[in-house]
């Protein structure tokens, strides 16, 4: 969660702030938005660790773009 917060605060990658704002604008709570984004980060981190590859910003950004806001 700290990593996601840091990404949003620093704008690196810029898709983190964009995704957070999109989710909040769609009615997600702060907690929901962060949890959804952290889930995508976990998937990318798992991919990186299991395949011994570098973090893939493009794949991570694509994962963030696929997040749908929770239904109210």
N, CA, C and O of each residue as an XYZ file, in Angstrom:
288
protein
N       0.827     -1.183      0.000
C       0.000      0.000      0.000
C       0.875      1.251      0.000
O       0.555      2.244     -0.654
N       1.983      1.192      0.742
C       2.895      2.346      0.780
C       3.445      2.660     -0.602
O       3.609      3.825     -0.963
N       3.725      1.633     -1.363
C       4.257      1.843     -2.710
C       3.234      2.539     -3.588
O       3.580      3.449     -4.342
N       1.989      2.126     -3.499
C       0.934      2.757     -4.294
C       0.779      4.220     -3.875
O       0.673      5.098     -4.732
N       0.766      4.489     -2.581
C       0.670      5.871     -2.114
C       1.834      6.709     -2.623
O       1.650      7.856     -3.030
N       3.020      6.141     -2.600
C       4.194      6.842     -3.088
C       4.073      7.119     -4.594
O       4.420      8.204     -5.059
N       3.587      6.148     -5.335
C       3.404      6.334     -6.781
C       2.426      7.474     -7.061
O       2.649      8.283     -7.961
N       1.355      7.533     -6.296
C       0.355      8.588     -6.478
C       0.965      9.944     -6.133
O       0.796     10.914     -6.872
N       1.671     10.005     -5.013
C       2.259     11.271     -4.561
C       3.330     11.797     -5.502
O       3.410     13.000     -5.747
N       4.156     10.898     -6.031
C       5.265     11.338     -6.877
C       4.892     11.424     -8.355
O       5.604     12.043     -9.146
N       3.774     10.802     -8.723
C       3.385     10.783    -10.131
C       4.253      9.875    -10.971
O       4.371     10.060    -12.183
N       4.865      8.887    -10.325
C       5.736      7.943    -11.032
C       5.309      6.525    -10.697
O       5.568      6.058     -9.588
N       4.684      5.847    -11.592
C       4.352      6.239    -12.960
C       3.124      7.152    -12.971
O       2.307      7.101    -12.052
N       2.993      7.977    -13.994
C       1.857      8.900    -14.047
C       0.505      8.186    -14.073
O      -0.507      8.759    -13.668
N       0.484      6.960    -14.541
C      -0.773      6.200    -14.593
C      -1.335      5.936    -13.198
O      -2.538      5.720    -13.047
N      -0.481      5.951    -12.182
C      -0.962      5.722    -10.815
C      -1.897      6.850    -10.399
O      -2.993      6.587     -9.904
N      -1.489      8.090    -10.588
C      -2.332      9.240    -10.233
C      -3.590      9.253    -11.095
O      -4.687      9.508    -10.597
N      -3.432      8.982    -12.369
C      -4.571      8.968    -13.288
C      -5.595      7.920    -12.859
O      -6.798      8.184    -12.843
N      -5.113      6.747    -12.515
C      -6.008      5.663    -12.098
C      -6.703      6.006    -10.794
O      -7.912      5.818    -10.658
N      -5.936      6.511     -9.837
C      -6.517      6.893     -8.541
C      -7.626      7.928     -8.747
O      -8.732      7.771     -8.229
N      -7.326      8.974     -9.497
C      -8.322     10.027     -9.741
C      -9.559      9.472    -10.449
O     -10.687      9.834    -10.117
N      -9.337      8.599    -11.418
C     -10.457      7.996    -12.160
C     -11.355      7.196    -11.223
O     -12.580      7.286    -11.305
N     -10.747      6.414    -10.335
C     -11.528      5.593     -9.410
C     -12.293      6.459     -8.406
O     -13.461      6.197     -8.118
N     -11.640      7.474     -7.883
C     -12.293      8.377     -6.924
C     -13.443      9.113     -7.607
O     -14.531      9.231     -7.043
N     -13.203      9.604     -8.817
C     -14.247     10.307     -9.563
C     -15.444      9.406     -9.858
O     -16.570      9.885     -9.993
N     -15.196      8.100     -9.957
C     -16.273      7.143    -10.243
C     -17.001      6.699     -8.969
O     -17.931      5.895     -9.031
N     -16.577      7.225     -7.819
C     -17.284      6.927     -6.579
C     -16.598      5.961     -5.639
O     -17.153      5.630     -4.591
N     -15.403      5.499     -5.985
C     -14.673      4.599     -5.078
C     -14.190      5.393     -3.867
O     -13.866      6.575     -3.978
N     -14.146      4.743     -2.731
C     -13.555      5.380     -1.555
C     -12.034      5.350     -1.699
O     -11.489      4.622     -2.529
N     -11.376      6.138     -0.893
C      -9.914      6.144     -0.891
C      -9.390      4.727     -0.664
O      -8.497      4.268     -1.376
N      -9.939      4.052      0.312
C      -9.508      2.691      0.648
C      -9.733      1.728     -0.512
O      -8.864      0.916     -0.829
N     -10.897      1.818     -1.142
C     -11.194      0.933     -2.275
C     -10.210      1.175     -3.422
O      -9.671      0.228     -3.995
N      -9.984      2.429     -3.746
C      -9.076      2.765     -4.845
C      -7.677      2.223     -4.568
O      -7.057      1.620     -5.444
N      -7.187      2.435     -3.365
C      -5.843      1.970     -3.020
C      -5.753      0.448     -3.037
O      -4.756     -0.108     -3.496
N      -6.782     -0.226     -2.544
C      -6.765     -1.686     -2.530
C      -6.783     -2.259     -3.943
O      -6.072     -3.222     -4.232
N      -7.586     -1.677     -4.819
C      -7.639     -2.143     -6.204
C      -6.281     -1.951     -6.887
O      -5.798     -2.837     -7.593
N      -5.689     -0.807     -6.672
C      -4.392     -0.523     -7.282
C      -3.302     -1.424     -6.700
O      -2.421     -1.885     -7.426
N      -3.362     -1.674     -5.397
C      -2.373     -2.547     -4.761
C      -2.475     -3.971     -5.299
O      -1.470     -4.674     -5.404
N      -3.691     -4.394     -5.638
C      -3.860     -5.737     -6.200
C      -3.140     -5.850     -7.540
O      -2.515     -6.872     -7.821
N      -3.221     -4.814     -8.366
C      -2.520     -4.821     -9.657
C      -1.009     -4.810     -9.428
O      -0.268     -5.499    -10.129
N      -0.560     -4.039     -8.461
C       0.863     -4.000     -8.141
C       1.352     -5.372     -7.674
O       2.441     -5.805     -8.050
N       0.556     -6.049     -6.864
C       0.935     -7.395     -6.391
C       1.086     -8.362     -7.551
O       2.008     -9.177     -7.560
N       0.195     -8.284     -8.527
C       0.279     -9.157     -9.695
C       1.593     -8.902    -10.433
O       2.294     -9.845    -10.802
N       1.923     -7.640    -10.644
C       3.158     -7.303    -11.359
C       4.390     -7.722    -10.559
O       5.353     -8.242    -11.123
N       4.359     -7.500     -9.263
C       5.489     -7.901     -8.416
C       5.658     -9.420     -8.435
O       6.784     -9.912     -8.495
N       4.561    -10.161     -8.387
C       4.623    -11.613     -8.437
C       5.219    -12.075     -9.764
O       6.052    -12.980     -9.799
N       4.788    -11.450    -10.847
C       5.314    -11.770    -12.175
C       6.824    -11.536    -12.207
O       7.586    -12.362    -12.712
N       7.230    -10.416    -11.669
C       8.639    -10.043    -11.643
C       9.464    -11.061    -10.835
O      10.541    -11.478    -11.259
N       8.949    -11.442     -9.694
C       9.698    -12.346     -8.819
C       9.722    -13.782     -9.340
O      10.753    -14.452     -9.273
N       8.600    -14.249     -9.854
C       8.561    -15.642    -10.305
C       9.334    -15.863    -11.596
O       9.859    -16.951    -11.834
N       9.404    -14.831    -12.429
C      10.097    -14.981    -13.711
C      11.462    -14.298    -13.736
O      12.142    -14.282    -14.762
N      11.852    -13.733    -12.591
C      13.144    -13.032    -12.484
C      13.336    -12.016    -13.614
O      14.370    -11.979    -14.280
N      12.303    -11.199    -13.802
C      12.360    -10.162    -14.819
C      12.244     -8.800    -14.146
O      11.778     -8.712    -13.011
N      12.660     -7.743    -14.826
C      12.487     -6.414    -14.235
C      11.012     -6.019    -14.200
O      10.181     -6.568    -14.923
N      10.722     -5.064    -13.349
C       9.361     -4.528    -13.263
C       8.986     -3.981    -14.627
O       9.750     -3.232    -15.236
N       7.797     -4.359    -15.109
C       7.344     -3.948    -16.437
C       6.316     -2.823    -16.296
O       5.139     -3.074    -16.037
N       6.777     -1.578    -16.470
C       5.889     -0.428    -16.318
C       4.735     -0.453    -17.314
O       3.621     -0.051    -16.980
N       4.989     -0.916    -18.516
C       3.941     -0.958    -19.534
C       2.841     -1.932    -19.128
O       1.657     -1.615    -19.238
N       3.226     -3.104    -18.665
C       2.241     -4.097    -18.226
C       1.496     -3.596    -16.985
O       0.285     -3.786    -16.865
N       2.214     -2.963    -16.075
C       1.597     -2.410    -14.866
C       0.577     -1.333    -15.241
O      -0.536     -1.326    -14.715
N       0.946     -0.428    -16.141
C       0.032      0.626    -16.578
C      -1.205      0.027    -17.239
O      -2.315      0.519    -17.039
N      -1.019     -1.027    -18.024
C      -2.149     -1.694    -18.675
C      -3.068     -2.316    -17.623
O      -4.292     -2.274    -17.754
N      -2.477     -2.884    -16.595
C      -3.281     -3.460    -15.508
C      -4.074     -2.397    -14.775
O      -5.241     -2.605    -14.444
N      -3.447     -1.256    -14.519
C      -4.153     -0.160    -13.855
C      -5.318      0.320    -14.711
O      -6.391      0.620    -14.187
N      -5.118      0.394    -16.011
C      -6.163      0.866    -16.923
C      -7.374     -0.067    -16.936
O      -8.484      0.363    -17.250
N      -7.172     -1.313    -16.605
C      -8.267     -2.301    -16.624
C      -9.118     -2.290    -15.361
O     -10.183     -2.906    -15.324
N      -8.654     -1.593    -14.327
C      -9.408     -1.580    -13.067
C     -10.760     -0.906    -13.280
O     -10.858      0.201    -13.808
N     -11.780     -1.611    -12.855
C     -13.131     -1.054    -12.894
C     -13.491     -0.578    -11.488
O     -13.176     -1.253    -10.509
N     -14.139      0.561    -11.382
C     -14.520      1.035    -10.048
C     -15.537      0.093     -9.400
O     -16.347     -0.525    -10.092
N     -15.491     -0.012     -8.091
C     -16.477     -0.865     -7.413
C     -17.881     -0.296     -7.598
O     -18.070      0.914     -7.728
N     -18.844     -1.189     -7.607
C     -20.222     -0.740     -7.740
C     -20.715     -0.217     -6.407
O     -20.410     -0.774     -5.352
N     -21.467      0.842     -6.467
C     -21.970      1.488     -5.239
C     -23.040      0.678     -4.571
O     -23.563      1.083     -3.532
